[in-house]
Amino acid sequence: MRSWCQLIPRAGALCRPTTPLPTTNLLTQSWLRHFSASKQQNAVSQPMGNLERRIADIPLERFRNFCIVAHVDHGKSTLSDRLLELTGTIAPGGNKQILDKLDVERERGITVKAQTCSMLYNYKGQDYLLHLVDTPGHVDFRAEVSRSYASCGGALLLVDASQGIQAQTVANFYLAFAQGLRLVPIVNKIDLPSADVGRALEQMKDTFELDPASAVSVSARTGLNVEAILPAVIEQVPPPLGDHLKPLKLLLVDSWYSNYKGVILLVRIFDGQIKAGDHITSFATGLRYIVGEVGIMYPNQTPQKSLRAGQVGYIFFNPGMKRSQEAKVGDTYTTVGAEKLVEPLPGFEEPKAMVFVAAFPVDQSDYAHIEDSINQITLNDRSVTLQKESSQALGAGWRLGFLGTLHCSVFEDRLRQEHGASLLITPPTVPFKVIWKDGREETISNPAEFPDDEAGRGGPSGAYLELQEPYVSVTITLPEEYLGKVIELCEGNRGEQKELSFFTATQVILKYELPLAQLVDDFFGKLKSTTKGYASLDYEESDWRKSNIIKLQLLVNKEPVDAVARVVHYSQAERLGRQWVTKFREHVDRQMYEVVIQATAGRRIVARETIKPFRKDVLSKLHASDISRRRKLLEKQKEGRKKLKAVGNISIDQKAFQGFLAK
């Protein structure tokens, strides 16, 4: 049989059957050796960039790590933009709020996730490496602020000149003070007509004992006097401690997920240095990784040859870290083999979910798509807890746990905007604690699992001794003229007053202890409307307290609607029950027979609404008939209704539940 080379003359001329070909294996090995050798040669010969050279020449004494903290909407992100422009990190007049990466952050004008950036600044003829962290201002994201403090040696405490010190300013001050950070007071928005710089400085002195002489007055919007901030940072904030000659010790400050690189870690180097190719290990998980790339945020990811003690930068691995659960924030990493030489850092306390909602797809055919969307968002937001749930009325869904109501609202907005998800969200609930007679303590976050009244106090063995609900310590700052209305609001929400103090002649700090269930029930919205937007609120966890709470349920023809169950205080059960049945009746269509809507608190029915059935007028054909004839026809119709009710069932359209749960 002739070979194909001989059949085709031109191709045959090129073939040499007598010459033995090298095997595929040898070819592959030869190519790999050539490729790896050329790669190493390129890595060695690659010239050091101008940015990298400038950073390499800066000693540790000229590093400054600082963050900006303030109450929400006091101008942190705008000030960050001005500082980045001043140092030449970004071009002036570009996009606003360059460090706010999420669409929902730009749309709402708030910061949700702390963002970082490195800057080079020449002061008195010497280069300084400055590391800036822009933090969220809302209380729901306080964990982001406390993490940022761990990578910083100081903080810019920003105060709005027109509003003065507010609740979150106070909370951030005490948080920074406990961490031992050096605070640089900044008064912002001095260009506003309502600005009162003298009052803001006086409040800082009286409340925080900060020297007004060290404060810098600026307008971040116009850039007025912003150039005075960085010299103040260099003079007042101490350089970070560390030694690049010691074994590697780095702290994991934050992480996010990339589809191409896997989990990317934001780290603060305390000792030693790290470069691509290093083998490092985690103290928390014991897993080992090979570093693929290191770099700084400038303001986007900028690769560097190495990171050394005092720097804050990013690293990712090759092969990449695929599971974001492996990146435990607050974990310590070191070089493989140096585990016994390095003492792990204390780390952070993981934030606990305090507000729970149930989420259901409007269309059940979208379940798989929405589940993928939720999983994608939770890759970058591990503070969200996720558990599958099902409801007879609304189908399959999820129970989600959040740090607060704003956190929940932002998550919902991201699902709608970034993934096009259409969801039904139940009203927020909080966890409760059940202490059983056998000594067990159980925390329940789903109202459907709350013990029924039959298992209550004095019931059979295994019944509970008491029920407890979480309380929070609330700090409210407000103008004096609204004091009476705010006290009335707090007392109406089962609050206990702890402290009332004036920190200026017209500004009041009010401290209350409130049940968390009342706080998540739009307490902040009610406070804003009561004070025309002038009050500010901050809260922190307090403790668990014994409470007279009960499960409120909605029944349709004596069948419970599980998705609508809620745990409330006994004193509020009747009022809420009446609201529920009235609202639900508006969304239910008339049926062929009577629909009974009830609200039950334990075994007691607290409210009822009845929707009358469609009814044929069987007496229309009778004119001057006898009463017995009329009664006979009505009784016959009644018997027919009983038969229909025995074999039929009420069909409540899902739109009724959607309308009821809609805000």
N, C-alpha and C positions, 0 to 999 in steps of 0.2 A: 504494500500500500504506500502510495507516494505521499510525502508530507505536504502540508498546505503551502510551505515556502516554495516548493517546486511548481505548484499549480499557478502561482501568481509570480510572474517573472520579476517585477520590480521589487516586490516584497522579498522574494527569494534571494535577490542580490544582497539584501541587507542582513539576512539571517546567516548565522554561522553555527550550524548544528555541531560542528566538530569541536568548537570552543566551549568548555564546561562553564555554565553560569554559576555565580555564587549563590548560596542558599539565601532565602528571604530573611532568615534569622541573622546571618552574618551582615547582610546589608543594613538591617534595622539597627544592630548593635553599633556598626561603624557610623551610621548617620547620627545616632543618639550621642556617641562620644564626641563627634565633631560639633553637634549643636550645643551640648553642655559646655564644651571648652570655649566655643565662641561666646556663649552667654556670660561665662565667668570673665572672659577677657573684656567684653563690653562693659560689665558691671564695674570692673576695676578702672577702666579707662574713661568712664563717663565723667565729664567735668562737673564740679560742684557749682550749683547755681548761685546767683548773686544773693538771693534770699537766704539760702542755706548757709552761705559763707558768713553773712552778717550775723545770723543766729549763733553759729559756731564760735564766733569771736566774743559773744556776750557772756560774761561770767555770771554765776548764780546770784551774786549780790545785786545784779541789775535786772533781775526778774521781778515782776509784780503780778500777782494773781488777785483779781477783785471781781465783784459782782454788783449789779444794780438791783436794789430792792425798794419797793414802795407799795402803796395802796394801788388797787386797780385803777387804771386810766389816769395816772399821774405823769405819764410821759416817758416811761423807761425805754421802750423800743425806739422812740424818736431820738432820745439822747444817744442811744447806741449807734444809730445811723450817723449822727454828727461826729461821734468819736472815731468811727471807722473812716469817715471822709477826712477828718483832721489828720489822721495818721497815714493817709494814702492807701488804705486797704481796699476801699471802693472808690469809684469815681463820683465826684459831687453831682447832685441833681439827678441821681438814678432812681431806681425803685424805692418806694418808701417801705420802712420796716423790713429791711433786708434779712434780718434774722428770724422773722416770722415765716416759717416754711409752709404751714398748712393754709388751705383756702379759707377754712372757717376762722382762723386767726386774723387774716386780712379783712374778711367780711365783717366780723364783729369788732375788730379793733382791739382784741385782747390777746395776751400771750398765754398759751396753753402748756407748752413744753419748753423747758429751759434750753436755750441755745448758746453756743460758745463760739468765740473767735479770738485768734491771736493777732497782735498788732506790734509793729516796730515803731518806736518813737525816739527821735533824737532830742535829748535834753542836755543843755550846756556842753554840747560837742560830743556827747557819748550816746551810744545806742542803748535803748532799754527794750526788753521783750515784755509786753503787757498782754495778759490773758484776761479777756472780758467774758462774763456770763450774764446774759439777759434773762431774768427770772420772771415767772408768772406772778401777778399781783393778787389773784383771787384765792380765798381761803381753801377752796377745794383742792388746789394744787400746791399746798404747803410742803408736801414731801419733796417736790422739785426744788424748792428754795433750800430746805435743809440739806439736800444732797449737794447743791451748788456751794454751800458754805464749806463743805469738806475739802473742796479743791481750791479754796481762796484764803488769802491772808487778811483781806479787808473787804469793806462793802461801801458803796455809795448809797447813803440813806436819802432817798429823793422825797421831797415834800412839795406839793402843789401850793404856790403862793396864794392862790385864790380860795383854796379850801382848807389849808392848814393840815395839822396832824389828824389822821383818821385811824379807824380801828386796826386795819392791816399794817399801818405804819408802826403802831404800838407793838403788835405781835411780832413783826419782823425784827424790831429793835431787840426785844428780849431774847429772841431766838439767836441773833448774832452775838449778843452780849454773853449768852451761855456758852457759845463756841469760842469766846475769847477773840473775836474779830475786831480789828480797828475800823471805826466808822468815820466816814467823811461826809458831813452833812451838805446836801445840795438843795437849794431852793429853786424850783423850776417854774416856768410860765410867768416870769416877771413882766412880760410884755402885755399881759391882759389888763384891761381897764380896772377889773375888780381885784387885782393882785395887791396883797398887803404883806410885803416882805418882812417888815418889822414884827408883825404879829406872828408869822411863821417861825422867825428866829427866836422870839420870846417863848413860844410853845416848846421848841426844841430844848431851850435852856431849862425851863421849868419842869418839863416832863422827863427828859432824858439826861439832863445835866451835861449837854454837849455845848462846847464853847462856840458862841456865835462868831467869834473872830476867825475860826477855822472853816466856816461855811463859805460856799461859793454860790453866788446868785446868778442864774443863767436863764436863757430862753432856748430850749432845745429846738423849737419850731423855726425860729429865725436864725439860730446859731450865735446869738448874743452872749459873749463872755464864756463860750464853751471851751476856748483854748486855755482857760485858767484851771480846768478840772484835772488834766493829766499831770501837770506839775504838782498839784496838791496830792494826787495819788502817789507819785514818786516820793514826795517828802514825808507823807504820813503813813502809808501802808508799808509794813516791813516785808523784806524779801522772804521767799519760802526757805525752809530748812531742808537739807538733804546733802548727800555725798555721792557723786557719780562713780566713785571707786568701790563702794560697798556692793554686796550682792543685790540683785534687782528686787525691789519691792514696789509694786504699783497697786493702786486702788481703782476698782471699776466704779465709775461715777454714773454712767448711763450707757444705754445700748439701743440700737435700732436695727431693723432688718432690711437687707438689700437682696433683691431677687438674683443678682449676679454674684455678689461677694459673700452672701450669708450674713451672719450677725456681725455688725461692726461695733466695737467697744470704744467708748470715750473713757480715757484713763488719766489719772494723775500719778506721775512718777515721783515717789518719795526718795528712793535710793537707787543707785546703779543706772544702767542705760539699757535700751532695747533697740534691736534692729531686725530687719527682715532675715529670716533663716534661723532665729533663736528658737530654742525649744523651751516652752514655759508650761507651768502647771498651776492649777487652781487649788486653793486651800479648801474651798467649800465643797467642791465636787470630786477633787482628786484627778480630774481628767487632764490629759496633756495635749498640747497644740503646737504647731509650727507656725511662727509668725510669717505672714505673706507680705504685709506692707505696713509701714508706720508713717505717720504724717501729722500735720496740724490743720486746723480749720482756719483758712485765710482768704475769705470767709468760708469758701467751699473746701472740700478735701484736697489738700496739697501734700503730695508724698515727700518724705524726707529720708535721709539715709539712716538716721537714728533719732531717738528721743532720750533725753537725759534727766537726771534728778531736777525737780522743780518745774518741769514742763507739764502742760496738759495737752494731750493730742489723741488721735484715734489709732487703733490697730485693727486689722482683721487677719484671719488665718488662712493658710493654704495647705491642705484642704480646709474649706470654710467650716465655721460652726453653723450647723443647720438648724438646731433647736434653740429658740430664744430662751427657753427655760434653763439652759445651761449657764447663761449669763446672769448670774445673781448679783444684782446691784449691791455694792458694799463689800464684794468679795476681794480678797487679796491674791495676787499672782506673783510668782517668782520663777527664776530659772530652774529647770529640772536639775536636781542634785543639790540645790541650796535650800531645800525645805527646812532643814534643822538649823540653818543659820539666820533665818528670817522669822520674826514674830509677826503673826497676822494682825492687821488693823482691826479696830473694833467694829467697823461696818455701820450699817443703818438698820433702823427698825422698818420692816416692810409695812406700807400703808394698808389699813384694813378697809374693806368695803363697808360703807355705812348706810347706803341707800340701795334698795333692790327694786327692780321693775321686771315685769314679764313682758316679753316682746313676741308678737305673732305676725307672720306674713299676712297681708291683706288677701293675697291669692296664694293658696297652698302650693300651687305649681312652682312658685318662686322659692320654695324652701331651700333647695340645694344651693341656688345662687346666693341667697342672703346668708346662709351658713358660711360659705366661702368668704363672703365680704366681711362678716364679723370676725372670722379667724384671721384675716389679713390685718385688720385694724388692731386686734389684740396682740399681734406679733410686736407692735411698737408701743403698746400700752398694757403692760402686764398688771396694772392695778385693777383692771376689769376682771371680775370673776364670771365664769360662764358655766351654765348647767342646763341640760336639756329638760324640757317640760312639755306636757300635753294637756289640752283642755277639751272637754266634750263640746263646748260651744265654739271655740276658736281654732281647734286643731292643734297641730304640733308647733312648738315654739321654744323659747329659751328663757331662763331666768338669769338676769344680768345684775351684777353688783358693782356699784360705783362709789367714788369717794364723796360725792355730793350731788346736788341737783344740777349745778352748772356742768359738772363732768358728764352727767347723763345726757343733758341737752346737747353738748358738743359732740358726743359720741353719736347721737341720733342724727345730727346735722351732717356729720361725716358720712354716715351710711347713705343718706339721701343724696348728697351732692356728689361724692366720689364714686359711689357704686350704683346709684339709681334705685336703691331699695325702697320699697313701700311697706311700712310697718305699722302695726297697732301697738301702742305702748300703754300698759296699765298704770294707774296712779302709783307714785313711789311709796314703798313701805320700808320699815326698818326692822332689824333683828330683835327678837325677844328671847328671854331666858326662862326656862321652866325648871324648877327644882322639884324633883320627884320625892316621894316618901322614902324610897330606898337610898337616898343621898345623892343620886345622879343629878348632874346639871347638864341641860341640853339647850343649845342655842338654835333657834328656829328662825329662818329667814323667809320661808314661804308660808303665807297665812293659811293655805289649804291644809298644812300639817299641824296647825295650832290645835291643842287638845280641845275636844268638845266639852260641853258643860257636864255631860254624863261622867266624864273622867275628872271632875273637879274636886275641890276640897271636900273632905268628908265622904268621898266616894269609896269604891272598892280598893283593895291593895294595888299598888302601882300608880295610884292617883297622885297628883302633884300637891306639894305643900304651899308653894307660892309662885306667883308670876312676877317677873322683873322686866323693866324696860330701860334703855340707855338714856342717860341725861348728858347734856353738854353745857359747858360754861360759856356764856355769850357775853361779849363786850360790844357795847353800842356807843358810838360817839354821835352827838346830835346838838343842834342849837337849843338853848334853854327854853325858847318859846314852845317847843313841841314836847317838852318833858312829860306833861300830864297825859297827853294822848298816847305816848309810847309806853308809859307805865301801865296804862289801861289795856293796851294791846298785849303786853307781856303777861299781866295778871289773867287776862282772858284766855291765854294759851298755857295755863297751869304753871306759870313761872314763879320762881322764888327769888326775891331781890337780895343780893349779897352786898352791893356797894354802890354808892352814888357820890361822885366827886366832881367838882368844877376845876378844870385845868386852865381855863381862862374865865373872864367875867361872863362870857356868853356861851361857852362850849362846855358840855357835860359829858362825862364818861359814866355810863350806866352798866353795871355788871349783874347779870341774872343767870340762874340755872334753869334751863328749859328741857322738857322731854324732847328727844331727837325727832320723835314722830310729829310734834308740832312744828319743829323747825323746817322739816322737808315739805310741810303742807303749805307752801308758798308764803312762809313767814316773812321772807326778805321782800317779796313783792308788796305785802301788806304794810311793812315798815316804810318802804319807799313812798307809797301813796299817802301814808299818814303824815310823813314829814316833808312831802313835796320833793323828795329826792335828796334831801340834805343829810340824812342819817347814813352811817356806815356800820357794817356789822363784821365781827370776827368771832369764831367759835373754836373750841377744842374739846376733846372728849373729857368727860368728868368721871362718872361711875354708873353702875347699875343700881336701880332702886325698886323696891317692892311697889307694885302698882295694881290698881283694880281695872284690869284690861279684859276685853272680851272680843270674840270673833263676830264680826258683822257680815251676814251673808244675804245675797239676793236670791229669792226663790221665784221660779216661774211655774205655776200650777204645782207647787210643793216640791219641785225638783231644783236643787241648788245649782247656781251658775258658778262653777269653781273659779273662773278667771277673775271674778269681781270680788272675791272674798277679801276682807281687810280686818286687821286687828286695831281696835280703837279703845279709848278710855270709856268707862261705863257712862260717864256724864254726857258724852257726845253721841251715844248710840242712837237715840231717838231722832235728834236733829239730822244726822247723816242719813239715817234710814228713810226719813220722809223725803229728803232731797233725791235719794237714789230712785225710789219708786215713782216719783213725779217725773224725773228725767227719763227713766226707762220707758214709761208709758208713752211718751211723745214719739218714740222710735219704733213701737210695735204696731203692726197692722192688725185690724180686726180680723177675727177668725170665724169659723162656722159655729163655734161655741165659746163659752166664757173663758177669758184669760185672767187669771188671778196673779198679780205681782205683789210679793211680800218681802219685807226686810226683817230678818230675825237676828236678835242678839242673844246668843246662847240658845235657850229653848223658848224665849219670849219673842212674840211677834210685835215689832215696834211700829210698823207702818204697812199700809195695804192700799193698793189701787186695783180696780176691776175694769176690764175692757169688755163691754157688752158684746154678745155675738150678733152676727147677721140674723135677721128673723123675718120669715115670710108672714105677711098679714093674712092668716087663714080665715079671718072674719069678714074680709072684704066682700065676699059673695052673699053674705047674710044681710038682710035689711030689717025686716020686722019679725025676726024669728024669736023663739022662746029662749029664755036664759039657759035652760038645760041644754039646748042645742049648741049654744056658744061654748058652754063649759066642756061639753063632750069633744068639740074640735080642739080646744086648747089643751085638754088632757092628752089627746092623741098626739098633738105636736110635742108635748113634754116627753111622752114615751119615746118618740123618735129621736129626740135629743139625747136621751139616756143611752139608747143603742149606739148612736153615732160616737158618743164620748167613750163608750166601752171599747170600740174597735179602732177609733181614730187616735191621733196624737197631735199636739200643737207643733207647728213648724215655725220657729222664730228665725227669720232671715238673719244672716250674718251681718247685714248692714245695720240692723238694730244695735248689735253689740259695738260695731264700729262707731256709730253715732253716739252711743252712750259713753264710750271711752275717749272720744275726741274731746280736745280741750276747748 
